[in-house]
Every structure is written in C-alpha cells, then in structure tokens.
Amino acid sequence: MDFFRSLSPDKIPSGLEIRQRITTIIRGMAISGYSILIGQGSAAATRDLPNGLSIRLEAPEEWRIKQLAFREGLSEKTAHNKIVEKERERAYLRRLYEEHPRKPAYNLVFDCSVFTLAQIAQQVSYAMKLKGLV
C-alpha cells in the first residue's frame, strides 16, 4: 500500500482495483507474446488465452528446506522458518483461488525433487513445440 500512497496521497485503490489493474497488465504482456509470467496470479489471469503454456513447479517441504538452506547457507531451522513465513504470505492467494469457481489450471506440473531444472526445461521446450509456440 505504501507504493500506492506514493503515487496518489488522496486515494489508495482497493485490493480489488489493484488486482484488476495487475490482471490487465499481465494479460497485456501475455497477449503481446514471448513472455514468461510467474505466479498463481499469472496463471489465473491468462487461463483463457489460447497461445500459452501454464507450468507449476512444486516440491515437498523437506526438499525445499534443504535446497534453501544449501543455497543461502542457512541452518535447516532458519530455512524452515523462512519457508513457513513465505507460505503464510501466499495463503491469501491460495484462499482467493480456492474460493474462485475456476482455479488456475496448469498444463504441466513438475516435482522439482524428482526432475532437475535442465530436465524440466527440456520438457517445457518440447511441450512448446508440440503446441506450436516455437
């Protein structure tokens, strides 16, 4: 909200107005093409557009903790706390999409604890070819 206060001290847009504006921006980027849009909001905003590929990357919490601890040089306890905090921040979006009659649909879902990023990239590239996107 501080960002919006800096733009206009008179009126701060509602959460709905902010989401609508962001959705408009995301859809515009998707329609213009050759964009990589990240997050549940992007998947929800573009789910009805024909020329896209929606991908979800997930992994078990234990794996994510170990990866974060290694990547950032943290103890596993600190990494766990960071992940728990990030999950709390994302809980709002999850509730929003769970209440929505049409949740974001993903064309591909990958478990990062099973596939390497290089393997995922190969599969995504192949899926894009199959859909005629490249």
Phi and psi in radians as a Rosetta constraint file:
Dihedral C 1 N 2 CA 2 C 2 CIRCULARHARMONIC -1.030 0.35
Dihedral N 2 CA 2 C 2 N 3 CIRCULARHARMONIC -0.638 0.35
Dihedral C 2 N 3 CA 3 C 3 CIRCULARHARMONIC -1.024 0.35
Dihedral N 3 CA 3 C 3 N 4 CIRCULARHARMONIC -0.805 0.35
Dihedral C 3 N 4 CA 4 C 4 CIRCULARHARMONIC -1.242 0.35
Dihedral N 4 CA 4 C 4 N 5 CIRCULARHARMONIC -0.579 0.35
Dihedral C 4 N 5 CA 5 C 5 CIRCULARHARMONIC -1.085 0.35
Dihedral N 5 CA 5 C 5 N 6 CIRCULARHARMONIC -0.646 0.35
Dihedral C 5 N 6 CA 6 C 6 CIRCULARHARMONIC -1.204 0.35
Dihedral N 6 CA 6 C 6 N 7 CIRCULARHARMONIC -0.450 0.35
Dihedral C 6 N 7 CA 7 C 7 CIRCULARHARMONIC -1.421 0.35
Dihedral N 7 CA 7 C 7 N 8 CIRCULARHARMONIC -0.666 0.35
Dihedral C 7 N 8 CA 8 C 8 CIRCULARHARMONIC -2.622 0.35
Dihedral N 8 CA 8 C 8 N 9 CIRCULARHARMONIC 1.796 0.35
Dihedral C 8 N 9 CA 9 C 9 CIRCULARHARMONIC -1.217 0.35
Dihedral N 9 CA 9 C 9 N 10 CIRCULARHARMONIC -0.285 0.35
Dihedral C 9 N 10 CA 10 C 10 CIRCULARHARMONIC -1.363 0.35
Dihedral N 10 CA 10 C 10 N 11 CIRCULARHARMONIC -0.726 0.35
Dihedral C 10 N 11 CA 11 C 11 CIRCULARHARMONIC -2.468 0.35
Dihedral N 11 CA 11 C 11 N 12 CIRCULARHARMONIC 2.166 0.35
Dihedral C 11 N 12 CA 12 C 12 CIRCULARHARMONIC -1.703 0.35
Dihedral N 12 CA 12 C 12 N 13 CIRCULARHARMONIC 2.197 0.35
Dihedral C 12 N 13 CA 13 C 13 CIRCULARHARMONIC -1.134 0.35
Dihedral N 13 CA 13 C 13 N 14 CIRCULARHARMONIC 2.668 0.35
Dihedral C 13 N 14 CA 14 C 14 CIRCULARHARMONIC -1.253 0.35
Dihedral N 14 CA 14 C 14 N 15 CIRCULARHARMONIC 2.900 0.35
Dihedral C 14 N 15 CA 15 C 15 CIRCULARHARMONIC -1.015 0.35
Dihedral N 15 CA 15 C 15 N 16 CIRCULARHARMONIC -0.673 0.35
Dihedral C 15 N 16 CA 16 C 16 CIRCULARHARMONIC -1.121 0.35
Dihedral N 16 CA 16 C 16 N 17 CIRCULARHARMONIC -0.780 0.35
Dihedral C 16 N 17 CA 17 C 17 CIRCULARHARMONIC -1.081 0.35
Dihedral N 17 CA 17 C 17 N 18 CIRCULARHARMONIC -0.711 0.35
Dihedral C 17 N 18 CA 18 C 18 CIRCULARHARMONIC -1.100 0.35
Dihedral N 18 CA 18 C 18 N 19 CIRCULARHARMONIC -0.825 0.35
Dihedral C 18 N 19 CA 19 C 19 CIRCULARHARMONIC -1.056 0.35
Dihedral N 19 CA 19 C 19 N 20 CIRCULARHARMONIC -0.714 0.35
Dihedral C 19 N 20 CA 20 C 20 CIRCULARHARMONIC -1.127 0.35
Dihedral N 20 CA 20 C 20 N 21 CIRCULARHARMONIC -0.710 0.35
Dihedral C 20 N 21 CA 21 C 21 CIRCULARHARMONIC -1.159 0.35
Dihedral N 21 CA 21 C 21 N 22 CIRCULARHARMONIC -0.758 0.35
Dihedral C 21 N 22 CA 22 C 22 CIRCULARHARMONIC -1.109 0.35
Dihedral N 22 CA 22 C 22 N 23 CIRCULARHARMONIC -0.724 0.35
Dihedral C 22 N 23 CA 23 C 23 CIRCULARHARMONIC -1.043 0.35
Dihedral N 23 CA 23 C 23 N 24 CIRCULARHARMONIC -0.742 0.35
Dihedral C 23 N 24 CA 24 C 24 CIRCULARHARMONIC -1.070 0.35
Dihedral N 24 CA 24 C 24 N 25 CIRCULARHARMONIC -0.748 0.35
Dihedral C 24 N 25 CA 25 C 25 CIRCULARHARMONIC -1.133 0.35
Dihedral N 25 CA 25 C 25 N 26 CIRCULARHARMONIC -0.814 0.35
Dihedral C 25 N 26 CA 26 C 26 CIRCULARHARMONIC -1.079 0.35
Dihedral N 26 CA 26 C 26 N 27 CIRCULARHARMONIC -0.802 0.35
Dihedral C 26 N 27 CA 27 C 27 CIRCULARHARMONIC -1.091 0.35
Dihedral N 27 CA 27 C 27 N 28 CIRCULARHARMONIC -0.709 0.35
Dihedral C 27 N 28 CA 28 C 28 CIRCULARHARMONIC -1.056 0.35
Dihedral N 28 CA 28 C 28 N 29 CIRCULARHARMONIC -0.744 0.35
Dihedral C 28 N 29 CA 29 C 29 CIRCULARHARMONIC -1.127 0.35
Dihedral N 29 CA 29 C 29 N 30 CIRCULARHARMONIC -0.742 0.35
Dihedral C 29 N 30 CA 30 C 30 CIRCULARHARMONIC -1.139 0.35
Dihedral N 30 CA 30 C 30 N 31 CIRCULARHARMONIC -0.731 0.35
Dihedral C 30 N 31 CA 31 C 31 CIRCULARHARMONIC -1.169 0.35
Dihedral N 31 CA 31 C 31 N 32 CIRCULARHARMONIC -0.630 0.35
Dihedral C 31 N 32 CA 32 C 32 CIRCULARHARMONIC -1.243 0.35
Dihedral N 32 CA 32 C 32 N 33 CIRCULARHARMONIC -0.313 0.35
Dihedral C 32 N 33 CA 33 C 33 CIRCULARHARMONIC 1.576 0.35
Dihedral N 33 CA 33 C 33 N 34 CIRCULARHARMONIC 2.925 0.35
Dihedral C 33 N 34 CA 34 C 34 CIRCULARHARMONIC 0.923 0.35
Dihedral N 34 CA 34 C 34 N 35 CIRCULARHARMONIC 0.822 0.35
Dihedral C 34 N 35 CA 35 C 35 CIRCULARHARMONIC -2.131 0.35
Dihedral N 35 CA 35 C 35 N 36 CIRCULARHARMONIC 2.560 0.35
Dihedral C 35 N 36 CA 36 C 36 CIRCULARHARMONIC -1.970 0.35
Dihedral N 36 CA 36 C 36 N 37 CIRCULARHARMONIC 1.988 0.35
Dihedral C 36 N 37 CA 37 C 37 CIRCULARHARMONIC -1.933 0.35
Dihedral N 37 CA 37 C 37 N 38 CIRCULARHARMONIC 2.298 0.35
Dihedral C 37 N 38 CA 38 C 38 CIRCULARHARMONIC -1.972 0.35
Dihedral N 38 CA 38 C 38 N 39 CIRCULARHARMONIC 2.397 0.35
Dihedral C 38 N 39 CA 39 C 39 CIRCULARHARMONIC 1.992 0.35
Dihedral N 39 CA 39 C 39 N 40 CIRCULARHARMONIC 2.782 0.35
Dihedral C 39 N 40 CA 40 C 40 CIRCULARHARMONIC -1.036 0.35
Dihedral N 40 CA 40 C 40 N 41 CIRCULARHARMONIC -0.661 0.35
Dihedral C 40 N 41 CA 41 C 41 CIRCULARHARMONIC -1.070 0.35
Dihedral N 41 CA 41 C 41 N 42 CIRCULARHARMONIC -0.685 0.35
Dihedral C 41 N 42 CA 42 C 42 CIRCULARHARMONIC -1.143 0.35
Dihedral N 42 CA 42 C 42 N 43 CIRCULARHARMONIC -0.738 0.35
Dihedral C 42 N 43 CA 43 C 43 CIRCULARHARMONIC -1.097 0.35
Dihedral N 43 CA 43 C 43 N 44 CIRCULARHARMONIC -0.730 0.35
Dihedral C 43 N 44 CA 44 C 44 CIRCULARHARMONIC -1.186 0.35
Dihedral N 44 CA 44 C 44 N 45 CIRCULARHARMONIC -0.699 0.35
Dihedral C 44 N 45 CA 45 C 45 CIRCULARHARMONIC -1.222 0.35
Dihedral N 45 CA 45 C 45 N 46 CIRCULARHARMONIC -0.427 0.35
Dihedral C 45 N 46 CA 46 C 46 CIRCULARHARMONIC -2.013 0.35
Dihedral N 46 CA 46 C 46 N 47 CIRCULARHARMONIC 0.132 0.35
Dihedral C 46 N 47 CA 47 C 47 CIRCULARHARMONIC -1.045 0.35
Dihedral N 47 CA 47 C 47 N 48 CIRCULARHARMONIC -0.426 0.35
Dihedral C 47 N 48 CA 48 C 48 CIRCULARHARMONIC -1.670 0.35
Dihedral N 48 CA 48 C 48 N 49 CIRCULARHARMONIC 0.018 0.35
Dihedral C 48 N 49 CA 49 C 49 CIRCULARHARMONIC -1.475 0.35
Dihedral N 49 CA 49 C 49 N 50 CIRCULARHARMONIC 2.343 0.35
Dihedral C 49 N 50 CA 50 C 50 CIRCULARHARMONIC -1.320 0.35
Dihedral N 50 CA 50 C 50 N 51 CIRCULARHARMONIC -0.533 0.35
Dihedral C 50 N 51 CA 51 C 51 CIRCULARHARMONIC -1.800 0.35
Dihedral N 51 CA 51 C 51 N 52 CIRCULARHARMONIC 1.033 0.35
Dihedral C 51 N 52 CA 52 C 52 CIRCULARHARMONIC -2.500 0.35
Dihedral N 52 CA 52 C 52 N 53 CIRCULARHARMONIC 3.022 0.35
Dihedral C 52 N 53 CA 53 C 53 CIRCULARHARMONIC -2.415 0.35
Dihedral N 53 CA 53 C 53 N 54 CIRCULARHARMONIC 2.066 0.35
Dihedral C 53 N 54 CA 54 C 54 CIRCULARHARMONIC -1.796 0.35
Dihedral N 54 CA 54 C 54 N 55 CIRCULARHARMONIC 2.182 0.35
Dihedral C 54 N 55 CA 55 C 55 CIRCULARHARMONIC -2.224 0.35
Dihedral N 55 CA 55 C 55 N 56 CIRCULARHARMONIC 2.426 0.35
Dihedral C 55 N 56 CA 56 C 56 CIRCULARHARMONIC -2.085 0.35
Dihedral N 56 CA 56 C 56 N 57 CIRCULARHARMONIC 2.262 0.35
Dihedral C 56 N 57 CA 57 C 57 CIRCULARHARMONIC -1.867 0.35
Dihedral N 57 CA 57 C 57 N 58 CIRCULARHARMONIC 2.265 0.35
Dihedral C 57 N 58 CA 58 C 58 CIRCULARHARMONIC -2.496 0.35
Dihedral N 58 CA 58 C 58 N 59 CIRCULARHARMONIC 2.954 0.35
Dihedral C 58 N 59 CA 59 C 59 CIRCULARHARMONIC -2.919 0.35
Dihedral N 59 CA 59 C 59 N 60 CIRCULARHARMONIC 2.712 0.35
Dihedral C 59 N 60 CA 60 C 60 CIRCULARHARMONIC -1.072 0.35
Dihedral N 60 CA 60 C 60 N 61 CIRCULARHARMONIC 2.614 0.35
Dihedral C 60 N 61 CA 61 C 61 CIRCULARHARMONIC -0.998 0.35
Dihedral N 61 CA 61 C 61 N 62 CIRCULARHARMONIC -0.752 0.35
Dihedral C 61 N 62 CA 62 C 62 CIRCULARHARMONIC -1.007 0.35
Dihedral N 62 CA 62 C 62 N 63 CIRCULARHARMONIC -0.745 0.35
Dihedral C 62 N 63 CA 63 C 63 CIRCULARHARMONIC -1.131 0.35
Dihedral N 63 CA 63 C 63 N 64 CIRCULARHARMONIC -0.772 0.35
Dihedral C 63 N 64 CA 64 C 64 CIRCULARHARMONIC -1.089 0.35
Dihedral N 64 CA 64 C 64 N 65 CIRCULARHARMONIC -0.673 0.35
Dihedral C 64 N 65 CA 65 C 65 CIRCULARHARMONIC -1.073 0.35
Dihedral N 65 CA 65 C 65 N 66 CIRCULARHARMONIC -0.853 0.35
Dihedral C 65 N 66 CA 66 C 66 CIRCULARHARMONIC -1.072 0.35
Dihedral N 66 CA 66 C 66 N 67 CIRCULARHARMONIC -0.739 0.35
Dihedral C 66 N 67 CA 67 C 67 CIRCULARHARMONIC -1.102 0.35
Dihedral N 67 CA 67 C 67 N 68 CIRCULARHARMONIC -0.807 0.35
Dihedral C 67 N 68 CA 68 C 68 CIRCULARHARMONIC -1.119 0.35
Dihedral N 68 CA 68 C 68 N 69 CIRCULARHARMONIC -0.759 0.35
Dihedral C 68 N 69 CA 69 C 69 CIRCULARHARMONIC -1.049 0.35
Dihedral N 69 CA 69 C 69 N 70 CIRCULARHARMONIC -0.790 0.35
Dihedral C 69 N 70 CA 70 C 70 CIRCULARHARMONIC -1.141 0.35
Dihedral N 70 CA 70 C 70 N 71 CIRCULARHARMONIC -0.860 0.35
Dihedral C 70 N 71 CA 71 C 71 CIRCULARHARMONIC -1.091 0.35
Dihedral N 71 CA 71 C 71 N 72 CIRCULARHARMONIC -0.680 0.35
Dihedral C 71 N 72 CA 72 C 72 CIRCULARHARMONIC -1.859 0.35
Dihedral N 72 CA 72 C 72 N 73 CIRCULARHARMONIC 0.093 0.35
Dihedral C 72 N 73 CA 73 C 73 CIRCULARHARMONIC 1.120 0.35
Dihedral N 73 CA 73 C 73 N 74 CIRCULARHARMONIC 0.722 0.35
Dihedral C 73 N 74 CA 74 C 74 CIRCULARHARMONIC -1.872 0.35
Dihedral N 74 CA 74 C 74 N 75 CIRCULARHARMONIC 2.815 0.35
Dihedral C 74 N 75 CA 75 C 75 CIRCULARHARMONIC -1.256 0.35
Dihedral N 75 CA 75 C 75 N 76 CIRCULARHARMONIC 2.768 0.35
Dihedral C 75 N 76 CA 76 C 76 CIRCULARHARMONIC -1.120 0.35
Dihedral N 76 CA 76 C 76 N 77 CIRCULARHARMONIC -0.570 0.35
Dihedral C 76 N 77 CA 77 C 77 CIRCULARHARMONIC -1.140 0.35
Dihedral N 77 CA 77 C 77 N 78 CIRCULARHARMONIC -0.772 0.35
Dihedral C 77 N 78 CA 78 C 78 CIRCULARHARMONIC -1.132 0.35
Dihedral N 78 CA 78 C 78 N 79 CIRCULARHARMONIC -0.735 0.35
Dihedral C 78 N 79 CA 79 C 79 CIRCULARHARMONIC -1.086 0.35
Dihedral N 79 CA 79 C 79 N 80 CIRCULARHARMONIC -0.740 0.35
Dihedral C 79 N 80 CA 80 C 80 CIRCULARHARMONIC -1.035 0.35
Dihedral N 80 CA 80 C 80 N 81 CIRCULARHARMONIC -0.792 0.35
Dihedral C 80 N 81 CA 81 C 81 CIRCULARHARMONIC -1.087 0.35
Dihedral N 81 CA 81 C 81 N 82 CIRCULARHARMONIC -0.684 0.35
Dihedral C 81 N 82 CA 82 C 82 CIRCULARHARMONIC -1.125 0.35
Dihedral N 82 CA 82 C 82 N 83 CIRCULARHARMONIC -0.719 0.35
Dihedral C 82 N 83 CA 83 C 83 CIRCULARHARMONIC -1.173 0.35
Dihedral N 83 CA 83 C 83 N 84 CIRCULARHARMONIC -0.732 0.35
Dihedral C 83 N 84 CA 84 C 84 CIRCULARHARMONIC -1.061 0.35
Dihedral N 84 CA 84 C 84 N 85 CIRCULARHARMONIC -0.745 0.35
Dihedral C 84 N 85 CA 85 C 85 CIRCULARHARMONIC -1.121 0.35
Dihedral N 85 CA 85 C 85 N 86 CIRCULARHARMONIC -0.750 0.35
Dihedral C 85 N 86 CA 86 C 86 CIRCULARHARMONIC -1.120 0.35
Dihedral N 86 CA 86 C 86 N 87 CIRCULARHARMONIC -0.674 0.35
Dihedral C 86 N 87 CA 87 C 87 CIRCULARHARMONIC -1.104 0.35
Dihedral N 87 CA 87 C 87 N 88 CIRCULARHARMONIC -0.669 0.35
Dihedral C 87 N 88 CA 88 C 88 CIRCULARHARMONIC -1.076 0.35
Dihedral N 88 CA 88 C 88 N 89 CIRCULARHARMONIC -0.741 0.35
Dihedral C 88 N 89 CA 89 C 89 CIRCULARHARMONIC -1.106 0.35
Dihedral N 89 CA 89 C 89 N 90 CIRCULARHARMONIC -0.625 0.35
Dihedral C 89 N 90 CA 90 C 90 CIRCULARHARMONIC -1.434 0.35
Dihedral N 90 CA 90 C 90 N 91 CIRCULARHARMONIC -0.233 0.35
Dihedral C 90 N 91 CA 91 C 91 CIRCULARHARMONIC -1.015 0.35
Dihedral N 91 CA 91 C 91 N 92 CIRCULARHARMONIC -0.633 0.35
Dihedral C 91 N 92 CA 92 C 92 CIRCULARHARMONIC -1.036 0.35
Dihedral N 92 CA 92 C 92 N 93 CIRCULARHARMONIC -0.843 0.35
Dihedral C 92 N 93 CA 93 C 93 CIRCULARHARMONIC -1.098 0.35
Dihedral N 93 CA 93 C 93 N 94 CIRCULARHARMONIC -0.729 0.35
Dihedral C 93 N 94 CA 94 C 94 CIRCULARHARMONIC -1.057 0.35
Dihedral N 94 CA 94 C 94 N 95 CIRCULARHARMONIC -0.778 0.35
Dihedral C 94 N 95 CA 95 C 95 CIRCULARHARMONIC -1.075 0.35
Dihedral N 95 CA 95 C 95 N 96 CIRCULARHARMONIC -0.749 0.35
Dihedral C 95 N 96 CA 96 C 96 CIRCULARHARMONIC -1.024 0.35
Dihedral N 96 CA 96 C 96 N 97 CIRCULARHARMONIC -0.812 0.35
Dihedral C 96 N 97 CA 97 C 97 CIRCULARHARMONIC -1.295 0.35
Dihedral N 97 CA 97 C 97 N 98 CIRCULARHARMONIC -0.556 0.35
Dihedral C 97 N 98 CA 98 C 98 CIRCULARHARMONIC -1.173 0.35
Dihedral N 98 CA 98 C 98 N 99 CIRCULARHARMONIC -0.570 0.35
Dihedral C 98 N 99 CA 99 C 99 CIRCULARHARMONIC -1.373 0.35
Dihedral N 99 CA 99 C 99 N 100 CIRCULARHARMONIC -0.394 0.35
Dihedral C 99 N 100 CA 100 C 100 CIRCULARHARMONIC -1.286 0.35
Dihedral N 100 CA 100 C 100 N 101 CIRCULARHARMONIC 2.388 0.35
Dihedral C 100 N 101 CA 101 C 101 CIRCULARHARMONIC -1.091 0.35
Dihedral N 101 CA 101 C 101 N 102 CIRCULARHARMONIC -0.460 0.35
Dihedral C 101 N 102 CA 102 C 102 CIRCULARHARMONIC -2.120 0.35
Dihedral N 102 CA 102 C 102 N 103 CIRCULARHARMONIC 1.687 0.35
Dihedral C 102 N 103 CA 103 C 103 CIRCULARHARMONIC -1.147 0.35
Dihedral N 103 CA 103 C 103 N 104 CIRCULARHARMONIC 2.766 0.35
Dihedral C 103 N 104 CA 104 C 104 CIRCULARHARMONIC -1.034 0.35
Dihedral N 104 CA 104 C 104 N 105 CIRCULARHARMONIC 2.301 0.35
Dihedral C 104 N 105 CA 105 C 105 CIRCULARHARMONIC -1.783 0.35
Dihedral N 105 CA 105 C 105 N 106 CIRCULARHARMONIC 2.363 0.35
Dihedral C 105 N 106 CA 106 C 106 CIRCULARHARMONIC -1.884 0.35
Dihedral N 106 CA 106 C 106 N 107 CIRCULARHARMONIC 2.372 0.35
Dihedral C 106 N 107 CA 107 C 107 CIRCULARHARMONIC -1.279 0.35
Dihedral N 107 CA 107 C 107 N 108 CIRCULARHARMONIC -0.618 0.35
Dihedral C 107 N 108 CA 108 C 108 CIRCULARHARMONIC -2.371 0.35
Dihedral N 108 CA 108 C 108 N 109 CIRCULARHARMONIC 2.456 0.35
Dihedral C 108 N 109 CA 109 C 109 CIRCULARHARMONIC -2.258 0.35
Dihedral N 109 CA 109 C 109 N 110 CIRCULARHARMONIC 2.228 0.35
Dihedral C 109 N 110 CA 110 C 110 CIRCULARHARMONIC -2.093 0.35
Dihedral N 110 CA 110 C 110 N 111 CIRCULARHARMONIC 2.458 0.35
Dihedral C 110 N 111 CA 111 C 111 CIRCULARHARMONIC -1.666 0.35
Dihedral N 111 CA 111 C 111 N 112 CIRCULARHARMONIC 1.921 0.35
Dihedral C 111 N 112 CA 112 C 112 CIRCULARHARMONIC -1.160 0.35
Dihedral N 112 CA 112 C 112 N 113 CIRCULARHARMONIC -0.275 0.35
Dihedral C 112 N 113 CA 113 C 113 CIRCULARHARMONIC -1.414 0.35
Dihedral N 113 CA 113 C 113 N 114 CIRCULARHARMONIC -0.198 0.35
Dihedral C 113 N 114 CA 114 C 114 CIRCULARHARMONIC -1.847 0.35
Dihedral N 114 CA 114 C 114 N 115 CIRCULARHARMONIC -0.722 0.35
Dihedral C 114 N 115 CA 115 C 115 CIRCULARHARMONIC -1.906 0.35
Dihedral N 115 CA 115 C 115 N 116 CIRCULARHARMONIC 2.493 0.35
Dihedral C 115 N 116 CA 116 C 116 CIRCULARHARMONIC -1.325 0.35
Dihedral N 116 CA 116 C 116 N 117 CIRCULARHARMONIC 2.851 0.35
Dihedral C 116 N 117 CA 117 C 117 CIRCULARHARMONIC -1.087 0.35
Dihedral N 117 CA 117 C 117 N 118 CIRCULARHARMONIC -0.609 0.35
Dihedral C 117 N 118 CA 118 C 118 CIRCULARHARMONIC -1.129 0.35
Dihedral N 118 CA 118 C 118 N 119 CIRCULARHARMONIC -0.715 0.35
Dihedral C 118 N 119 CA 119 C 119 CIRCULARHARMONIC -1.146 0.35
Dihedral N 119 CA 119 C 119 N 120 CIRCULARHARMONIC -0.710 0.35
Dihedral C 119 N 120 CA 120 C 120 CIRCULARHARMONIC -1.108 0.35
Dihedral N 120 CA 120 C 120 N 121 CIRCULARHARMONIC -0.766 0.35
Dihedral C 120 N 121 CA 121 C 121 CIRCULARHARMONIC -1.043 0.35
Dihedral N 121 CA 121 C 121 N 122 CIRCULARHARMONIC -0.701 0.35
Dihedral C 121 N 122 CA 122 C 122 CIRCULARHARMONIC -1.083 0.35
Dihedral N 122 CA 122 C 122 N 123 CIRCULARHARMONIC -0.774 0.35
Dihedral C 122 N 123 CA 123 C 123 CIRCULARHARMONIC -1.164 0.35
Dihedral N 123 CA 123 C 123 N 124 CIRCULARHARMONIC -0.708 0.35
Dihedral C 123 N 124 CA 124 C 124 CIRCULARHARMONIC -1.121 0.35
Dihedral N 124 CA 124 C 124 N 125 CIRCULARHARMONIC -0.764 0.35
Dihedral C 124 N 125 CA 125 C 125 CIRCULARHARMONIC -1.045 0.35
Dihedral N 125 CA 125 C 125 N 126 CIRCULARHARMONIC -0.763 0.35
Dihedral C 125 N 126 CA 126 C 126 CIRCULARHARMONIC -1.125 0.35
Dihedral N 126 CA 126 C 126 N 127 CIRCULARHARMONIC -0.750 0.35
Dihedral C 126 N 127 CA 127 C 127 CIRCULARHARMONIC -1.083 0.35
Dihedral N 127 CA 127 C 127 N 128 CIRCULARHARMONIC -0.678 0.35
Dihedral C 127 N 128 CA 128 C 128 CIRCULARHARMONIC -1.113 0.35
Dihedral N 128 CA 128 C 128 N 129 CIRCULARHARMONIC -0.708 0.35
Dihedral C 128 N 129 CA 129 C 129 CIRCULARHARMONIC -1.106 0.35
Dihedral N 129 CA 129 C 129 N 130 CIRCULARHARMONIC -0.784 0.35
Dihedral C 129 N 130 CA 130 C 130 CIRCULARHARMONIC -1.048 0.35
Dihedral N 130 CA 130 C 130 N 131 CIRCULARHARMONIC -0.627 0.35
Dihedral C 130 N 131 CA 131 C 131 CIRCULARHARMONIC -1.464 0.35
Dihedral N 131 CA 131 C 131 N 132 CIRCULARHARMONIC -0.064 0.35
Dihedral C 131 N 132 CA 132 C 132 CIRCULARHARMONIC 1.312 0.35
Dihedral N 132 CA 132 C 132 N 133 CIRCULARHARMONIC 0.459 0.35
Dihedral C 132 N 133 CA 133 C 133 CIRCULARHARMONIC -1.520 0.35
Dihedral N 133 CA 133 C 133 N 134 CIRCULARHARMONIC -0.341 0.35
